[in-house]
Amino acid sequence: MNSETLAFLYNCSAWVLERNVTLLLRLNYTELLSVVHEALNSSDRSDFLRDRIVDCVFANQERPFNLPWWQKLLWSLIYTIIVLVAIGGNSIVMWIVLDAFRKAEDRKELFLYRANENPPTNAEFRS
């Protein structure tokens, strides 16, 4: 390990363990790793400390699934089109059902209207 990587490791360890970095600089590499290992295993918030040290050590790495802005924009537009088509289709179905309700003459047709009334209106909020 080069000195830059070691300095980075010491700084991250000081940040995670909430200790002064000058105290940790007195330790060699093996002692530092044993202190960090002991702190991670004995702490009641070890998951938090593990996440924090991973965030510190790997802060400069590029995220593998981070899309470029133009791809995010494209997928947002596609999703918007899908939602608008779904709302339009459900509105057409509601219009047809409401038009049929006006002409309903018996209880069976009224039941069919009531059965079809809820799903189209709720589908707009499900997507």
For each residue, the residues with C-beta under 8 A, 3 or more apart:
1: 5 6 9 29
2: 5 6
3: 6 7
4: 7 8
5: 1 2 8 9
6: 1 2 3 9 10 29
7: 3 4 10 11
8: 4 5 11 12 57
9: 1 5 6 12 13 32 57
10: 6 7 13 14 21 24 25 32
11: 7 8 14 15 21 56
12: 8 9 15 16 53 56 57
13: 9 10 16 17 19 24 32 35 36 53
14: 10 11 17 18 19 20 21 23 24
15: 11 12 18 52 56
16: 12 13 36 39 49 52 53 56
17: 13 14 24 35 36 39 49
18: 14 15
19: 13 14 23 24
20: 14 23 24
21: 10 11 14 24 25
22: 25 26
23: 14 19 20 26
24: 10 13 14 17 19 20 21 27 32 35
25: 10 21 22
26: 22 23
27: 24 31 32 35
28: 31 32
29: 1 6 32 33
30: 33 34
31: 27 28 34 35
32: 9 10 13 24 27 28 29 35 36
33: 29 30 36 37
34: 30 31 37 38
35: 13 17 24 27 31 32 38 39
36: 13 16 17 32 33 39 40 53
37: 33 34 40 41
38: 34 35 41 42
39: 16 17 35 36 42 43 49
40: 36 37 43 46 49 50 53
41: 37 38 46
42: 38 39 46
43: 39 40 46 49
44:
45: 48 49
46: 40 41 42 43 49 50
47: 50 51
48: 45 51 52
49: 16 17 39 40 43 45 46 52 53
50: 40 46 47 53 54
51: 47 48 54 55
52: 15 16 48 49 55 56
53: 12 13 16 36 40 49 50 56 57
54: 50 51 57 58
55: 51 52 58 59
56: 11 12 15 16 52 53 59
57: 8 9 12 53 54
58: 54 55 61
59: 55 56
60:
61: 58
62: 66
63: 66
64:
65:
66: 62 63
67: 71 72 75
68: 71 72
69: 72 73
70: 73 74
71: 67 68 74 75
72: 67 68 69 75 76
73: 69 70 76 77
74: 70 71 77 78
75: 67 71 72 78 79
76: 72 73 79 80
77: 73 74 80 81
78: 74 75 81 82
79: 75 76 82 83
80: 76 77 83 84
81: 77 78 84 85
82: 78 79 85 86 127
83: 79 80 86 87 127
84: 80 81 87 88
85: 81 82 88 89
86: 82 83 89 90 123 124 127
87: 83 84 90 91 124
88: 84 85 91 92
89: 85 86 92 93
90: 86 87 93 94 120 121 123 124
91: 87 88 94 95 120
92: 88 89 95 96
93: 89 90 96 97 116 120
94: 90 91 97 98 120 121
95: 91 92 98 99
96: 92 93 99 100
97: 93 94 100 101 113 116 117 120
98: 94 95 101 102 113
99: 95 96 102 103
100: 96 97 103 104 109 113
101: 97 98 104 109 110 113
102: 98 99
103: 99 100
104: 100 101 109 110 113
105: 109
106: 109 110
107: 110 111
108: 111 112
109: 100 101 104 105 106 112 113
110: 101 104 106 107 113 114
111: 107 108 114 115
112: 108 109 115 116
113: 97 98 100 101 104 109 110 116 117
114: 110 111 117
115: 111 112
116: 93 97 112 113 119 120
117: 97 113 114 120 121
118: 121 122
119: 116 122 123
120: 90 91 93 94 97 116 117 123 124
121: 90 94 117 118 124
122: 118 119 125 126
123: 86 90 119 120 126 127
124: 86 87 90 120 121 127
125: 122
126: 122 123
127: 82 83 86 123 124
